[in-house]
């Protein structure tokens, strides 16, 4: 079982009420809901940062889409939107 540690934080009154309402609706503790929200936020931001780093590394290596590639993708999306 993973160990947990206590973290305290300040929330404005509106956010605290929203958290309380959500935790009641989910039949979960405020702590559970807050921890889950933080877990998802951290995972999303870690993923995004890694993707940005990968994109920058590709750019540094000169790996760019050609003008033809870009036009092909744009035309594909234009057809879907029509």
N, C-alpha and C positions, 0 to 999 in steps of 0.2 A: 504494500500500500504506500502511495506517495505521501511524503510528509508535507504538511502545510505550515505556513507561518502567518502571523497576524500583520495586516497592513491597515492603517487607518487613513482616511481621506476626508476631505471636506466637499460637500455637495451643496449647491444652492437649494433653497427650499422647494422650488418647483421640481427639480430633478429628483430630489429625495421622495417627494410625493408620487412621482411617476414610478420610481423604483418600487415603492411600497405597493402601489396599485398593481403593478405587473407581477410582483412576487406573490401577492394574494391570488391573482387570477391564475397563475401557474401552480399554485399550491406549493411553492418553494420558499426558502428563506431569502431575505434580501441579500445575504452573503453569497448564497449560491448563484443568484441571478447576476449580481455584480461581478463575481469571479468569472462566470461564463461570458459576460460581455467583455471583460478585460482579455480573457483568453482568445476570443474571436478577433478583437481589435489588434492584439499583438500578432496573431498569426497572419492576418490580412496585411498588416504593415510590413512584417518581415518578408512575406512573399513579394510584395510590391517593390521593396528596396532591392531584393535579389534580382528581380526582373529588370529593374533600372540599371543595376550594375552590369548585368549580362548584356543589355542593349548598348551601354557605353563601351564595353569591351569589344563588341562587334563593330561599333563605329570606329574605335581606335584601330581595329584591324582593316578598316576600309570596306567592311561588308555592308553595302547599301543596296536597296532595291533599285533596279534600273528604271528609267522613265517608262519603258515599255511595261514593266511589271506593275508600276503604279497605275498606269492608264488601264491595264487589264482589270485590276481590282476595282477601280472606280467605275468602269463600265459595267462590271458585274453587279455592283450595288445600285447603279442607276436603273438597270433593267428590273431589279427586284422592287424598287420603289415606284415603278410606273404602274 
